[in-house]
């Protein structure tokens, strides 16, 4: 990813299940800022500060309140889980990637 972009949950029927993973990389020495436009109902979204399972969980959300998550490095993962009774969806925006501040 060069500077900005969007991604969204797949189109699901009410009987579909989903377990999706997005891995976002930007140029070295840059960080990622991520916001969600839409919330969810019978599903959740997990945001990791790097690779899933080995990185800190920045948040687990299921609401329509927009919130920004910022990575500490140039890598972030987003996991979307939906059970078969789901009718919601989400769209995420990566409005910017910006340089990591130089340590003094």
C-alpha positions in Angstrom: 0.0 0.0 0.0 1.4 3.4 -1.0 -0.7 5.9 1.0 -4.4 5.2 1.3 -7.0 2.6 0.4 -10.2 0.7 1.5 -11.3 -2.9 2.0 -14.5 -4.4 3.1 -16.2 -7.6 4.3 -17.3 -10.1 1.7 -21.0 -10.1 0.6 -22.7 -12.8 2.7 -26.0 -14.5 2.6 -27.7 -14.9 6.0 -26.6 -18.6 6.0 -22.9 -18.0 5.2 -20.1 -18.0 7.7 -16.8 -16.1 7.2 -13.4 -16.0 8.8 -11.3 -13.5 6.7 -7.8 -12.1 7.3 -6.3 -9.0 5.8 -2.6 -8.3 6.2 -1.6 -4.7 5.5 1.9 -3.7 4.7 3.3 -0.2 4.0 6.8 1.0 3.3 9.4 0.5 6.0 9.5 3.3 8.6 5.9 4.1 8.0 2.8 3.3 10.2 -0.8 2.5 9.3 -3.9 4.4 10.4 -7.1 2.4 10.0 -10.8 3.5 10.5 -14.0 1.5 10.2 -17.1 3.0 8.5 -19.6 0.4 9.4 -20.1 -1.8 12.4 -21.5 -5.3 12.7 -24.2 -7.4 14.3 -23.5 -11.1 14.7 -19.8 -10.8 13.9 -16.6 -9.2 15.1 -13.5 -7.5 13.8 -10.0 -8.0 15.5 -7.2 -5.5 14.8 -3.6 -6.7 15.4 -0.4 -4.6 15.6 1.4 -6.9 13.2 1.0 -10.6 12.3 -2.1 -12.3 13.9 -1.4 -14.7 16.9 2.1 -13.2 17.5 1.2 -9.5 17.8 -0.8 -7.5 20.4 -4.5 -7.2 19.8 -5.3 -3.5 19.3 -9.0 -4.0 19.6 -12.0 -6.3 19.1 -14.9 -4.3 17.9 -18.5 -4.8 17.0 -20.2 -1.4 16.9 -21.1 1.3 14.5 -19.0 3.9 16.3 -16.0 5.0 14.0 -12.7 4.6 15.6 -9.1 4.9 14.4 -6.4 2.3 15.1 -2.7 3.1 14.5 0.0 0.5 14.1 3.4 0.8 15.8 5.2 -0.5 12.7 4.6 -0.9 8.9 2.4 -4.1 9.4 -1.2 -4.6 10.6 -3.6 -7.5 10.5 -7.4 -7.4 10.5 -9.6 -10.5 11.1 -13.3 -10.5 10.3 -15.5 -13.3 11.8 -19.2 -13.8 11.0 -21.5 -16.6 12.1 -24.2 -17.9 9.9 -26.9 -15.6 11.3 -25.1 -12.5 10.3 -26.6 -9.7 8.3 -24.0 -6.9 8.8 -20.9 -5.9 7.0 -18.1 -3.4 7.4 -15.9 -1.2 5.3 -12.4 0.0 6.5 -10.4 3.0 5.3 -6.7 3.4 5.4 -6.7 7.2 5.0 -3.0 7.6 5.5 0.3 6.0 6.2 2.9 8.2 7.8 6.5 8.1 8.9 7.4 6.7 12.3 8.9 9.5 14.4 12.7 9.4 14.6 13.9 8.6 18.1 16.0 11.3 19.8 
